[in-house]
Amino acid sequence: MLTEVLFFDTLRQGLWVAVLVSIPILTAALITGVSIGLVQALTSVQEMTLTFVPKLAAIVLVFWMSMGFMTQTLVSFFHNRIIPMIIGG
């Protein structure tokens, strides 16, 4: 019973960490996609590949800017949750 609770609690925390780490990149992709879509709708340019390059550039830029936050969050989860479980503490 206790091991199941510990497993599901760790899984829940791991999924929450995954959500926190992915929020900056997904937000950048969403904002860029909506902006380019709005420009396409206003100018009647319906090129499918037009959204790819700006979206990729925004994702790379946001990833580069938030890499420290992502690394710190993942390392903190690993040190505070996973290593004590491996050690047995």
C-alpha positions as MATLAB code, in Angstrom:
seq = 'MLTEVLFFDTLRQGLWVAVLVSIPILTAALITGVSIGLVQALTSVQEMTLTFVPKLAAIVLVFWMSMGFMTQTLVSFFHNRIIPMIIGG';
ca = [
       0.000    0.000    0.000;
       2.716    2.460    1.003;
       4.855    1.695   -2.031;
       1.881    2.321   -4.339;
       1.199    5.667   -2.687;
       4.868    6.606   -2.956;
       4.960    5.525   -6.608;
       1.865    7.492   -7.599;
       2.960   10.545   -5.625;
       6.354   10.491   -7.361;
       4.640   10.022  -10.717;
       2.347   12.980  -10.002;
       5.296   15.165   -9.051;
       7.226   14.039  -12.135;
       4.322   14.943  -14.399;
       4.029   18.332  -12.703;
       7.751   18.962  -13.257;
       7.278   18.010  -16.925;
       4.436   20.530  -17.209;
       6.499   23.273  -15.563;
       9.481   22.606  -17.814;
       7.402   22.563  -21.008;
       5.295   25.682  -20.320;
       7.799   28.270  -21.671;
       8.360   26.440  -24.966;
       4.698   25.656  -25.530;
       3.718   29.239  -24.738;
       6.250   30.584  -27.235;
       4.999   28.199  -29.922;
       1.383   29.149  -29.209;
       1.960   32.900  -29.274;
       4.095   32.711  -32.418;
       1.622   30.423  -34.180;
      -1.355   32.638  -33.366;
       0.540   35.774  -34.412;
       1.642   34.311  -37.740;
      -1.853   32.911  -38.293;
      -3.335   36.341  -37.696;
      -0.907   37.926  -40.162;
      -1.736   35.223  -42.703;
      -5.446   35.812  -42.269;
      -5.071   39.576  -42.618;
      -2.875   39.381  -45.714;
      -4.620   36.359  -47.308;
      -1.274   34.576  -47.627;
      -2.005   30.919  -47.008;
       1.491   29.429  -47.166;
       1.722   26.406  -44.862;
       5.494   26.579  -44.431;
       5.450   30.242  -43.392;
       4.724   29.393  -39.753;
       7.500   26.819  -39.410;
      10.605   29.032  -39.385;
       9.330   31.760  -36.995;
       7.911   29.121  -34.669;
      11.176   27.191  -34.668;
      13.163   30.384  -34.053;
      10.891   31.355  -31.144;
      11.149   27.877  -29.620;
      14.952   27.861  -29.868;
      15.174   31.374  -28.394;
      12.873   30.567  -25.464;
      14.646   27.262  -24.879;
      17.989   29.053  -24.761;
      16.614   31.702  -22.361;
      14.880   29.234  -20.019;
      17.487   26.462  -20.095;
      18.729   27.414  -16.613;
      15.233   27.230  -15.131;
      14.580   23.886  -16.810;
      17.864   22.402  -15.634;
      17.415   23.701  -12.099;
      13.876   22.304  -11.900;
      14.853   18.863  -13.191;
      17.978   18.604  -11.023;
      16.026   19.723   -7.955;
      13.363   17.065   -8.570;
      16.048   14.432   -9.088;
      18.007   15.349   -5.954;
      15.006   15.886   -3.670;
      12.816   13.015   -4.826;
      14.510   10.373   -6.959;
      17.909    9.982   -5.236;
      16.374    9.546   -1.748;
      14.105    6.846   -3.180;
      17.085    5.053   -4.722;
      19.086    5.312   -1.501;
      16.079    4.207    0.500;
      15.770    7.269    2.690;
];
